[in-house]
Amino acid sequence: MKVLTVCINVRKAPFASCGARGSLALHETLVREIRQRNLPIEVQTIACLGKCDIGPNARLSPGNHWFHRITDAQALLGKLEEIHAA
């Protein structure tokens, strides 16, 4: 099974963070939509993926697929479906 890890780190300004850019809501949407689409992907959270300056971020493993500056959950879901179909 693939695992999508979503950074939910929240830092106080002036430091960038995925959580401050909406990754908590993104995580909830991804969990719901992945279940509805029956994708074999487990969604997990992590305190930091080390790339908050270009976040929100997520990583799909195995395969080490990285997703940065995620602003549209539907676009990310489309990419996940493409990877799954390949």
mmCIF file as gemmi writes it, N, C-alpha and C atoms, coordinates in Angstrom:
data_model
loop_
_atom_site.group_PDB
_atom_site.id
_atom_site.type_symbol
_atom_site.label_atom_id
_atom_site.label_alt_id
_atom_site.label_comp_id
_atom_site.label_asym_id
_atom_site.label_entity_id
_atom_site.label_seq_id
_atom_site.pdbx_PDB_ins_code
_atom_site.Cartn_x
_atom_site.Cartn_y
_atom_site.Cartn_z
_atom_site.occupancy
_atom_site.B_iso_or_equiv
_atom_site.pdbx_formal_charge
_atom_site.auth_seq_id
_atom_site.auth_asym_id
_atom_site.pdbx_PDB_model_num
ATOM 1 N N . MET Axp A 1 ? 0.842 -1.187 0 1 0 ? 1 A 1
ATOM 2 C CA . MET Axp A 1 ? 0 0 0 1 0 ? 1 A 1
ATOM 3 C C . MET Axp A 1 ? 0.883 1.245 0 1 0 ? 1 A 1
ATOM 4 N N . LYS Axp A 2 ? 0.438 2.252 -0.722 1 0 ? 2 A 1
ATOM 5 C CA . LYS Axp A 2 ? 1.157 3.52 -0.758 1 0 ? 2 A 1
ATOM 6 C C . LYS Axp A 2 ? 0.754 4.36 0.451 1 0 ? 2 A 1
ATOM 7 N N . VAL Axp A 3 ? 1.664 5.229 0.862 1 0 ? 3 A 1
ATOM 8 C CA . VAL Axp A 3 ? 1.418 6.111 2.002 1 0 ? 3 A 1
ATOM 9 C C . VAL Axp A 3 ? 1.675 7.545 1.553 1 0 ? 3 A 1
ATOM 10 N N . LEU Axp A 4 ? 0.677 8.397 1.739 1 0 ? 4 A 1
ATOM 11 C CA . LEU Axp A 4 ? 0.816 9.818 1.477 1 0 ? 4 A 1
ATOM 12 C C . LEU Axp A 4 ? 1.022 10.502 2.817 1 0 ? 4 A 1
ATOM 13 N N . THR Axp A 5 ? 2.166 11.136 2.98 1 0 ? 5 A 1
ATOM 14 C CA . THR Axp A 5 ? 2.499 11.82 4.223 1 0 ? 5 A 1
ATOM 15 C C . THR Axp A 5 ? 2.346 13.318 4 1 0 ? 5 A 1
ATOM 16 N N . VAL Axp A 6 ? 1.498 13.945 4.802 1 0 ? 6 A 1
ATOM 17 C CA . VAL Axp A 6 ? 1.205 15.367 4.674 1 0 ? 6 A 1
ATOM 18 C C . VAL Axp A 6 ? 1.816 16.107 5.857 1 0 ? 6 A 1
ATOM 19 N N . CYS Axp A 7 ? 2.609 17.141 5.562 1 0 ? 7 A 1
ATOM 20 C CA . CYS Axp A 7 ? 3.189 17.966 6.62 1 0 ? 7 A 1
ATOM 21 C C . CYS Axp A 7 ? 2.106 18.86 7.22 1 0 ? 7 A 1
ATOM 22 N N . ILE Axp A 8 ? 2.013 18.869 8.543 1 0 ? 8 A 1
ATOM 23 C CA . ILE Axp A 8 ? 1.037 19.732 9.221 1 0 ? 8 A 1
ATOM 24 C C . ILE Axp A 8 ? 1.725 20.669 10.21 1 0 ? 8 A 1
ATOM 25 N N . ASN Axp A 9 ? 2.995 20.914 10.011 1 0 ? 9 A 1
ATOM 26 C CA . ASN Axp A 9 ? 3.774 21.763 10.902 1 0 ? 9 A 1
ATOM 27 C C . ASN Axp A 9 ? 3.186 23.178 10.952 1 0 ? 9 A 1
ATOM 28 N N . VAL Axp A 10 ? 3.036 23.704 12.156 1 0 ? 10 A 1
ATOM 29 C CA . VAL Axp A 10 ? 2.57 25.083 12.332 1 0 ? 10 A 1
ATOM 30 C C . VAL Axp A 10 ? 3.638 25.833 13.108 1 0 ? 10 A 1
ATOM 31 N N . ARG Axp A 11 ? 4.191 26.843 12.467 1 0 ? 11 A 1
ATOM 32 C CA . ARG Axp A 11 ? 5.181 27.71 13.111 1 0 ? 11 A 1
ATOM 33 C C . ARG Axp A 11 ? 4.613 29.109 13.18 1 0 ? 11 A 1
ATOM 34 N N . LYS Axp A 12 ? 5.094 29.849 14.128 1 0 ? 12 A 1
ATOM 35 C CA . LYS Axp A 12 ? 4.67 31.246 14.244 1 0 ? 12 A 1
ATOM 36 C C . LYS Axp A 12 ? 5.453 32.101 13.251 1 0 ? 12 A 1
ATOM 37 N N . ALA Axp A 13 ? 4.819 33.164 12.766 1 0 ? 13 A 1
ATOM 38 C CA . ALA Axp A 13 ? 5.47 34.104 11.838 1 0 ? 13 A 1
ATOM 39 C C . ALA Axp A 13 ? 6.75 34.606 12.482 1 0 ? 13 A 1
ATOM 40 N N . PRO Axp A 14 ? 7.769 34.871 11.758 1 0 ? 14 A 1
ATOM 41 C CA . PRO Axp A 14 ? 7.84 35.032 10.307 1 0 ? 14 A 1
ATOM 42 C C . PRO Axp A 14 ? 8.256 33.762 9.578 1 0 ? 14 A 1
ATOM 43 N N . PHE Axp A 15 ? 8.267 32.624 10.264 1 0 ? 15 A 1
ATOM 44 C CA . PHE Axp A 15 ? 8.72 31.384 9.653 1 0 ? 15 A 1
ATOM 45 C C . PHE Axp A 15 ? 7.596 30.728 8.852 1 0 ? 15 A 1
ATOM 46 N N . ALA Axp A 16 ? 7.944 30.208 7.705 1 0 ? 16 A 1
ATOM 47 C CA . ALA Axp A 16 ? 6.979 29.522 6.85 1 0 ? 16 A 1
ATOM 48 C C . ALA Axp A 16 ? 6.586 28.192 7.474 1 0 ? 16 A 1
ATOM 49 N N . SER Axp A 17 ? 5.365 27.769 7.217 1 0 ? 17 A 1
ATOM 50 C CA . SER Axp A 17 ? 4.957 26.441 7.661 1 0 ? 17 A 1
ATOM 51 C C . SER Axp A 17 ? 3.786 25.937 6.828 1 0 ? 17 A 1
ATOM 52 N N . CYS Axp A 18 ? 3.77 24.635 6.659 1 0 ? 18 A 1
ATOM 53 C CA . CYS Axp A 18 ? 2.704 24.003 5.878 1 0 ? 18 A 1
ATOM 54 C C . CYS Axp A 18 ? 1.344 24.155 6.576 1 0 ? 18 A 1
ATOM 55 N N . GLY Axp A 19 ? 1.341 23.969 7.89 1 0 ? 19 A 1
ATOM 56 C CA . GLY Axp A 19 ? 0.092 24.071 8.628 1 0 ? 19 A 1
ATOM 57 C C . GLY Axp A 19 ? -0.531 25.447 8.528 1 0 ? 19 A 1
ATOM 58 N N . ALA Axp A 20 ? 0.29 26.477 8.577 1 0 ? 20 A 1
ATOM 59 C CA . ALA Axp A 20 ? -0.217 27.845 8.468 1 0 ? 20 A 1
ATOM 60 C C . ALA Axp A 20 ? -0.741 28.149 7.07 1 0 ? 20 A 1
ATOM 61 N N . ARG Axp A 21 ? -0.362 27.332 6.112 1 0 ? 21 A 1
ATOM 62 C CA . ARG Axp A 21 ? -0.822 27.51 4.731 1 0 ? 21 A 1
ATOM 63 C C . ARG Axp A 21 ? -1.974 26.584 4.374 1 0 ? 21 A 1
ATOM 64 N N . GLY Axp A 22 ? -2.58 25.95 5.353 1 0 ? 22 A 1
ATOM 65 C CA . GLY Axp A 22 ? -3.801 25.191 5.098 1 0 ? 22 A 1
ATOM 66 C C . GLY Axp A 22 ? -3.662 23.69 4.99 1 0 ? 22 A 1
ATOM 67 N N . SER Axp A 23 ? -2.551 23.133 5.424 1 0 ? 23 A 1
ATOM 68 C CA . SER Axp A 23 ? -2.386 21.687 5.249 1 0 ? 23 A 1
ATOM 69 C C . SER Axp A 23 ? -3.286 20.849 6.155 1 0 ? 23 A 1
ATOM 70 N N . LEU Axp A 24 ? -3.771 21.407 7.259 1 0 ? 24 A 1
ATOM 71 C CA . LEU Axp A 24 ? -4.692 20.633 8.106 1 0 ? 24 A 1
ATOM 72 C C . LEU Axp A 24 ? -6.007 20.376 7.376 1 0 ? 24 A 1
ATOM 73 N N . ALA Axp A 25 ? -6.552 21.402 6.745 1 0 ? 25 A 1
ATOM 74 C CA . ALA Axp A 25 ? -7.784 21.231 5.957 1 0 ? 25 A 1
ATOM 75 C C . ALA Axp A 25 ? -7.506 20.359 4.738 1 0 ? 25 A 1
ATOM 76 N N . LEU Axp A 26 ? -6.34 20.534 4.135 1 0 ? 26 A 1
ATOM 77 C CA . LEU Axp A 26 ? -5.949 19.712 2.993 1 0 ? 26 A 1
ATOM 78 C C . LEU Axp A 26 ? -5.924 18.245 3.391 1 0 ? 26 A 1
ATOM 79 N N . HIS Axp A 27 ? -5.344 17.944 4.531 1 0 ? 27 A 1
ATOM 80 C CA . HIS Axp A 27 ? -5.283 16.56 5.025 1 0 ? 27 A 1
ATOM 81 C C . HIS Axp A 27 ? -6.677 15.961 5.151 1 0 ? 27 A 1
ATOM 82 N N . GLU Axp A 28 ? -7.597 16.701 5.749 1 0 ? 28 A 1
ATOM 83 C CA . GLU Axp A 28 ? -8.966 16.207 5.919 1 0 ? 28 A 1
ATOM 84 C C . GLU Axp A 28 ? -9.62 15.914 4.57 1 0 ? 28 A 1
ATOM 85 N N . THR Axp A 29 ? -9.441 16.813 3.618 1 0 ? 29 A 1
ATOM 86 C CA . THR Axp A 29 ? -10.016 16.624 2.284 1 0 ? 29 A 1
ATOM 87 C C . THR Axp A 29 ? -9.407 15.397 1.611 1 0 ? 29 A 1
ATOM 88 N N . LEU Axp A 30 ? -8.105 15.244 1.712 1 0 ? 30 A 1
ATOM 89 C CA . LEU Axp A 30 ? -7.443 14.106 1.082 1 0 ? 30 A 1
ATOM 90 C C . LEU Axp A 30 ? -7.916 12.784 1.669 1 0 ? 30 A 1
ATOM 91 N N . VAL Axp A 31 ? -8.03 12.711 2.983 1 0 ? 31 A 1
ATOM 92 C CA . VAL Axp A 31 ? -8.514 11.48 3.626 1 0 ? 31 A 1
ATOM 93 C C . VAL Axp A 31 ? -9.901 11.125 3.1 1 0 ? 31 A 1
ATOM 94 N N . ARG Axp A 32 ? -10.794 12.098 3.081 1 0 ? 32 A 1
ATOM 95 C CA . ARG Axp A 32 ? -12.167 11.863 2.627 1 0 ? 32 A 1
ATOM 96 C C . ARG Axp A 32 ? -12.206 11.446 1.156 1 0 ? 32 A 1
ATOM 97 N N . GLU Axp A 33 ? -11.525 12.176 0.31 1 0 ? 33 A 1
ATOM 98 C CA . GLU Axp A 33 ? -11.578 11.917 -1.133 1 0 ? 33 A 1
ATOM 99 C C . GLU Axp A 33 ? -10.883 10.612 -1.521 1 0 ? 33 A 1
ATOM 100 N N . ILE Axp A 34 ? -9.783 10.288 -0.865 1 0 ? 34 A 1
ATOM 101 C CA . ILE Axp A 34 ? -9.087 9.032 -1.168 1 0 ? 34 A 1
ATOM 102 C C . ILE Axp A 34 ? -9.965 7.851 -0.806 1 0 ? 34 A 1
ATOM 103 N N . ARG Axp A 35 ? -10.691 7.945 0.298 1 0 ? 35 A 1
ATOM 104 C CA . ARG Axp A 35 ? -11.639 6.877 0.673 1 0 ? 35 A 1
ATOM 105 C C . ARG Axp A 35 ? -12.755 6.771 -0.352 1 0 ? 35 A 1
ATOM 106 N N . GLN Axp A 36 ? -13.335 7.912 -0.735 1 0 ? 36 A 1
ATOM 107 C CA . GLN Axp A 36 ? -14.444 7.903 -1.696 1 0 ? 36 A 1
ATOM 108 C C . GLN Axp A 36 ? -14.022 7.34 -3.044 1 0 ? 36 A 1
ATOM 109 N N . ARG Axp A 37 ? -12.787 7.589 -3.44 1 0 ? 37 A 1
ATOM 110 C CA . ARG Axp A 37 ? -12.285 7.12 -4.736 1 0 ? 37 A 1
ATOM 111 C C . ARG Axp A 37 ? -11.698 5.706 -4.659 1 0 ? 37 A 1
ATOM 112 N N . ASN Axp A 38 ? -11.711 5.122 -3.467 1 0 ? 38 A 1
ATOM 113 C CA . ASN Axp A 38 ? -11.18 3.773 -3.247 1 0 ? 38 A 1
ATOM 114 C C . ASN Axp A 38 ? -9.734 3.623 -3.712 1 0 ? 38 A 1
ATOM 115 N N . LEU Axp A 39 ? -8.931 4.653 -3.488 1 0 ? 39 A 1
ATOM 116 C CA . LEU Axp A 39 ? -7.519 4.566 -3.82 1 0 ? 39 A 1
ATOM 117 C C . LEU Axp A 39 ? -6.788 3.834 -2.698 1 0 ? 39 A 1
ATOM 118 N N . PRO Axp A 40 ? -5.883 2.926 -3.039 1 0 ? 40 A 1
ATOM 119 C CA . PRO Axp A 40 ? -5.146 2.181 -2.001 1 0 ? 40 A 1
ATOM 120 C C . PRO Axp A 40 ? -3.998 3.013 -1.438 1 0 ? 40 A 1
ATOM 121 N N . ILE Axp A 41 ? -4.363 4.128 -0.809 1 0 ? 41 A 1
ATOM 122 C CA . ILE Axp A 41 ? -3.377 5.05 -0.253 1 0 ? 41 A 1
ATOM 123 C C . ILE Axp A 41 ? -3.774 5.367 1.182 1 0 ? 41 A 1
ATOM 124 N N . GLU Axp A 42 ? -2.848 5.169 2.094 1 0 ? 42 A 1
ATOM 125 C CA . GLU Axp A 42 ? -3.041 5.564 3.484 1 0 ? 42 A 1
ATOM 126 C C . GLU Axp A 42 ? -2.521 6.991 3.629 1 0 ? 42 A 1
ATOM 127 N N . VAL Axp A 43 ? -3.275 7.837 4.301 1 0 ? 43 A 1
ATOM 128 C CA . VAL Axp A 43 ? -2.849 9.222 4.497 1 0 ? 43 A 1
ATOM 129 C C . VAL Axp A 43 ? -2.406 9.392 5.945 1 0 ? 43 A 1
ATOM 130 N N . GLN Axp A 44 ? -1.179 9.873 6.099 1 0 ? 44 A 1
ATOM 131 C CA . GLN Axp A 44 ? -0.616 10.119 7.419 1 0 ? 44 A 1
ATOM 132 C C . GLN Axp A 44 ? -0.188 11.576 7.517 1 0 ? 44 A 1
ATOM 133 N N . THR Axp A 45 ? 0.022 12.022 8.733 1 0 ? 45 A 1
ATOM 134 C CA . THR Axp A 45 ? 0.562 13.366 8.944 1 0 ? 45 A 1
ATOM 135 C C . THR Axp A 45 ? 1.941 13.244 9.562 1 0 ? 45 A 1
ATOM 136 N N . ILE Axp A 46 ? 2.689 14.316 9.414 1 0 ? 46 A 1
ATOM 137 C CA . ILE Axp A 46 ? 4.018 14.388 10.004 1 0 ? 46 A 1
ATOM 138 C C . ILE Axp A 46 ? 4.239 15.832 10.454 1 0 ? 46 A 1
ATOM 139 N N . ALA Axp A 47 ? 5.028 16.004 11.498 1 0 ? 47 A 1
ATOM 140 C CA . ALA Axp A 47 ? 5.273 17.351 12.017 1 0 ? 47 A 1
ATOM 141 C C . ALA Axp A 47 ? 6.083 18.196 11.048 1 0 ? 47 A 1
ATOM 142 N N . CYS Axp A 48 ? 6.943 17.575 10.256 1 0 ? 48 A 1
ATOM 143 C CA . CYS Axp A 48 ? 7.713 18.366 9.288 1 0 ? 48 A 1
ATOM 144 C C . CYS Axp A 48 ? 8.375 17.448 8.276 1 0 ? 48 A 1
ATOM 145 N N . LEU Axp A 49 ? 8.306 17.843 7.015 1 0 ? 49 A 1
ATOM 146 C CA . LEU Axp A 49 ? 9.026 17.157 5.948 1 0 ? 49 A 1
ATOM 147 C C . LEU Axp A 49 ? 10.29 17.921 5.561 1 0 ? 49 A 1
ATOM 148 N N . GLY Axp A 50 ? 10.561 19.037 6.256 1 0 ? 50 A 1
ATOM 149 C CA . GLY Axp A 50 ? 11.773 19.794 6.033 1 0 ? 50 A 1
ATOM 150 C C . GLY Axp A 50 ? 11.737 20.728 4.833 1 0 ? 50 A 1
ATOM 151 N N . LYS Axp A 51 ? 10.539 20.975 4.303 1 0 ? 51 A 1
ATOM 152 C CA . LYS Axp A 51 ? 10.426 21.822 3.118 1 0 ? 51 A 1
ATOM 153 C C . LYS Axp A 51 ? 9.305 22.853 3.276 1 0 ? 51 A 1
ATOM 154 N N . CYS Axp A 52 ? 9.086 23.314 4.483 1 0 ? 52 A 1
ATOM 155 C CA . CYS Axp A 52 ? 7.962 24.218 4.744 1 0 ? 52 A 1
ATOM 156 C C . CYS Axp A 52 ? 8.03 25.521 3.939 1 0 ? 52 A 1
ATOM 157 N N . ASP Axp A 53 ? 9.219 25.912 3.519 1 0 ? 53 A 1
ATOM 158 C CA . ASP Axp A 53 ? 9.323 27.14 2.748 1 0 ? 53 A 1
ATOM 159 C C . ASP Axp A 53 ? 8.666 27.027 1.375 1 0 ? 53 A 1
ATOM 160 N N . ILE Axp A 54 ? 8.406 25.802 0.908 1 0 ? 54 A 1
ATOM 161 C CA . ILE Axp A 54 ? 7.72 25.609 -0.374 1 0 ? 54 A 1
ATOM 162 C C . ILE Axp A 54 ? 6.442 24.797 -0.174 1 0 ? 54 A 1
ATOM 163 N N . GLY Axp A 55 ? 5.838 24.916 1.007 1 0 ? 55 A 1
ATOM 164 C CA . GLY Axp A 55 ? 4.662 24.127 1.355 1 0 ? 55 A 1
ATOM 165 C C . GLY Axp A 55 ? 3.367 24.796 1.002 1 0 ? 55 A 1
ATOM 166 N N . PRO Axp A 56 ? 2.281 24.104 1.254 1 0 ? 56 A 1
ATOM 167 C CA . PRO Axp A 56 ? 2.146 22.799 1.88 1 0 ? 56 A 1
ATOM 168 C C . PRO Axp A 56 ? 2.77 21.683 1.031 1 0 ? 56 A 1
ATOM 169 N N . ASN Axp A 57 ? 3.293 20.686 1.739 1 0 ? 57 A 1
ATOM 170 C CA . ASN Axp A 57 ? 4.007 19.588 1.112 1 0 ? 57 A 1
ATOM 171 C C . ASN Axp A 57 ? 3.414 18.24 1.483 1 0 ? 57 A 1
ATOM 172 N N . ALA Axp A 58 ? 3.597 17.296 0.558 1 0 ? 58 A 1
ATOM 173 C CA . ALA Axp A 58 ? 3.232 15.909 0.812 1 0 ? 58 A 1
ATOM 174 C C . ALA Axp A 58 ? 4.215 15.03 0.056 1 0 ? 58 A 1
ATOM 175 N N . ARG Axp A 59 ? 4.376 13.8 0.55 1 0 ? 59 A 1
ATOM 176 C CA . ARG Axp A 59 ? 5.271 12.829 -0.094 1 0 ? 59 A 1
ATOM 177 C C . ARG Axp A 59 ? 4.534 11.499 -0.199 1 0 ? 59 A 1
ATOM 178 N N . LEU Axp A 60 ? 4.582 10.907 -1.38 1 0 ? 60 A 1
ATOM 179 C CA . LEU Axp A 60 ? 3.969 9.599 -1.611 1 0 ? 60 A 1
ATOM 180 C C . LEU Axp A 60 ? 5.064 8.554 -1.693 1 0 ? 60 A 1
ATOM 181 N N . SER Axp A 61 ? 4.94 7.519 -0.87 1 0 ? 61 A 1
ATOM 182 C CA . SER Axp A 61 ? 5.913 6.425 -0.849 1 0 ? 61 A 1
ATOM 183 C C . SER Axp A 61 ? 5.17 5.105 -0.976 1 0 ? 61 A 1
ATOM 184 N N . PRO Axp A 62 ? 5.761 4.085 -1.534 1 0 ? 62 A 1
ATOM 185 C CA . PRO Axp A 62 ? 7.071 4.111 -2.155 1 0 ? 62 A 1
ATOM 186 C C . PRO Axp A 62 ? 7.042 4.902 -3.462 1 0 ? 62 A 1
ATOM 187 N N . GLY Axp A 63 ? 8.195 5.206 -3.939 1 0 ? 63 A 1
ATOM 188 C CA . GLY Axp A 63 ? 8.328 5.967 -5.164 1 0 ? 63 A 1
ATOM 189 C C . GLY Axp A 63 ? 8.898 7.353 -4.939 1 0 ? 63 A 1
ATOM 190 N N . ASN Axp A 64 ? 8.809 7.818 -3.695 1 0 ? 64 A 1
ATOM 191 C CA . ASN Axp A 64 ? 9.363 9.116 -3.325 1 0 ? 64 A 1
ATOM 192 C C . ASN Axp A 64 ? 8.866 10.249 -4.22 1 0 ? 64 A 1
ATOM 193 N N . HIS Axp A 65 ? 7.551 10.287 -4.44 1 0 ? 65 A 1
ATOM 194 C CA . HIS Axp A 65 ? 6.927 11.378 -5.198 1 0 ? 65 A 1
ATOM 195 C C . HIS Axp A 65 ? 6.659 12.535 -4.241 1 0 ? 65 A 1
ATOM 196 N N . TRP Axp A 66 ? 7.156 13.724 -4.567 1 0 ? 66 A 1
ATOM 197 C CA . TRP Axp A 66 ? 6.977 14.907 -3.739 1 0 ? 66 A 1
ATOM 198 C C . TRP Axp A 66 ? 5.986 15.856 -4.398 1 0 ? 66 A 1
ATOM 199 N N . PHE Axp A 67 ? 5.19 16.512 -3.573 1 0 ? 67 A 1
ATOM 200 C CA . PHE Axp A 67 ? 4.232 17.509 -4.034 1 0 ? 67 A 1
ATOM 201 C C . PHE Axp A 67 ? 4.429 18.759 -3.177 1 0 ? 67 A 1
ATOM 202 N N . HIS Axp A 68 ? 4.639 19.894 -3.828 1 0 ? 68 A 1
ATOM 203 C CA . HIS Axp A 68 ? 4.92 21.139 -3.13 1 0 ? 68 A 1
ATOM 204 C C . HIS Axp A 68 ? 3.894 22.2 -3.508 1 0 ? 68 A 1
ATOM 205 N N . ARG Axp A 69 ? 3.781 23.195 -2.64 1 0 ? 69 A 1
ATOM 206 C CA . ARG Axp A 69 ? 2.866 24.325 -2.871 1 0 ? 69 A 1
ATOM 207 C C . ARG Axp A 69 ? 1.461 23.84 -3.243 1 0 ? 69 A 1
ATOM 208 N N . ILE Axp A 70 ? 0.97 22.885 -2.495 1 0 ? 70 A 1
ATOM 209 C CA . ILE Axp A 70 ? -0.34 22.299 -2.781 1 0 ? 70 A 1
ATOM 210 C C . ILE Axp A 70 ? -1.421 23.302 -2.396 1 0 ? 70 A 1
ATOM 211 N N . THR Axp A 71 ? -2.147 23.768 -3.37 1 0 ? 71 A 1
ATOM 212 C CA . THR Axp A 71 ? -3.241 24.709 -3.115 1 0 ? 71 A 1
ATOM 213 C C . THR Axp A 71 ? -4.574 24.128 -3.548 1 0 ? 71 A 1
ATOM 214 N N . ASP Axp A 72 ? -4.534 23.052 -4.313 1 0 ? 72 A 1
ATOM 215 C CA . ASP Axp A 72 ? -5.756 22.464 -4.855 1 0 ? 72 A 1
ATOM 216 C C . ASP Axp A 72 ? -5.754 20.96 -4.594 1 0 ? 72 A 1
ATOM 217 N N . ALA Axp A 73 ? -6.576 20.53 -3.647 1 0 ? 73 A 1
ATOM 218 C CA . ALA Axp A 73 ? -6.636 19.109 -3.303 1 0 ? 73 A 1
ATOM 219 C C . ALA Axp A 73 ? -7.067 18.278 -4.5 1 0 ? 73 A 1
ATOM 220 N N . GLN Axp A 74 ? -7.979 18.802 -5.312 1 0 ? 74 A 1
ATOM 221 C CA . GLN Axp A 74 ? -8.468 18.041 -6.463 1 0 ? 74 A 1
ATOM 222 C C . GLN Axp A 74 ? -7.359 17.792 -7.478 1 0 ? 74 A 1
ATOM 223 N N . ALA Axp A 75 ? -6.495 18.777 -7.69 1 0 ? 75 A 1
ATOM 224 C CA . ALA Axp A 75 ? -5.364 18.598 -8.611 1 0 ? 75 A 1
ATOM 225 C C . ALA Axp A 75 ? -4.419 17.525 -8.081 1 0 ? 75 A 1
ATOM 226 N N . LEU Axp A 76 ? -4.148 17.551 -6.781 1 0 ? 76 A 1
ATOM 227 C CA . LEU Axp A 76 ? -3.292 16.53 -6.193 1 0 ? 76 A 1
ATOM 228 C C . LEU Axp A 76 ? -3.935 15.157 -6.316 1 0 ? 76 A 1
ATOM 229 N N . LEU Axp A 77 ? -5.226 15.066 -6.08 1 0 ? 77 A 1
ATOM 230 C CA . LEU Axp A 77 ? -5.92 13.784 -6.213 1 0 ? 77 A 1
ATOM 231 C C . LEU Axp A 77 ? -5.816 13.251 -7.634 1 0 ? 77 A 1
ATOM 232 N N . GLY Axp A 78 ? -5.904 14.133 -8.61 1 0 ? 78 A 1
ATOM 233 C CA . GLY Axp A 78 ? -5.736 13.719 -9.999 1 0 ? 78 A 1
ATOM 234 C C . GLY Axp A 78 ? -4.358 13.132 -10.238 1 0 ? 78 A 1
ATOM 235 N N . LYS Axp A 79 ? -3.327 13.742 -9.676 1 0 ? 79 A 1
ATOM 236 C CA . LYS Axp A 79 ? -1.965 13.225 -9.806 1 0 ? 79 A 1
ATOM 237 C C . LYS Axp A 79 ? -1.832 11.875 -9.117 1 0 ? 79 A 1
ATOM 238 N N . LEU Axp A 80 ? -2.463 11.736 -7.954 1 0 ? 80 A 1
ATOM 239 C CA . LEU Axp A 80 ? -2.405 10.461 -7.238 1 0 ? 80 A 1
ATOM 240 C C . LEU Axp A 80 ? -3.085 9.36 -8.039 1 0 ? 80 A 1
ATOM 241 N N . GLU Axp A 81 ? -4.2 9.688 -8.678 1 0 ? 81 A 1
ATOM 242 C CA . GLU Axp A 81 ? -4.881 8.695 -9.521 1 0 ? 81 A 1
ATOM 243 C C . GLU Axp A 81 ? -4.012 8.314 -10.713 1 0 ? 81 A 1
ATOM 244 N N . GLU Axp A 82 ? -3.319 9.261 -11.305 1 0 ? 82 A 1
ATOM 245 C CA . GLU Axp A 82 ? -2.408 8.966 -12.424 1 0 ? 82 A 1
ATOM 246 C C . GLU Axp A 82 ? -1.29 8.028 -11.971 1 0 ? 82 A 1
ATOM 247 N N . ILE Axp A 83 ? -0.697 8.312 -10.832 1 0 ? 83 A 1
ATOM 248 C CA . ILE Axp A 83 ? 0.385 7.467 -10.306 1 0 ? 83 A 1
ATOM 249 C C . ILE Axp A 83 ? -0.142 6.068 -10.023 1 0 ? 83 A 1
ATOM 250 N N . HIS Axp A 84 ? -1.339 5.988 -9.45 1 0 ? 84 A 1
ATOM 251 C CA . HIS Axp A 84 ? -1.93 4.697 -9.135 1 0 ? 84 A 1
ATOM 252 C C . HIS Axp A 84 ? -2.192 3.881 -10.398 1 0 ? 84 A 1
ATOM 253 N N . ALA Axp A 85 ? -2.633 4.546 -11.463 1 0 ? 85 A 1
ATOM 254 C CA . ALA Axp A 85 ? -2.965 3.874 -12.711 1 0 ? 85 A 1
ATOM 255 C C . ALA Axp A 85 ? -1.72 3.412 -13.474 1 0 ? 85 A 1
ATOM 256 N N . ALA Axp A 86 ? -0.591 4.053 -13.213 1 0 ? 86 A 1
ATOM 257 C CA . ALA Axp A 86 ? 0.641 3.731 -13.972 1 0 ? 86 A 1
ATOM 258 C C . ALA Axp A 86 ? 1.194 2.371 -13.591 1 0 ? 86 A 1
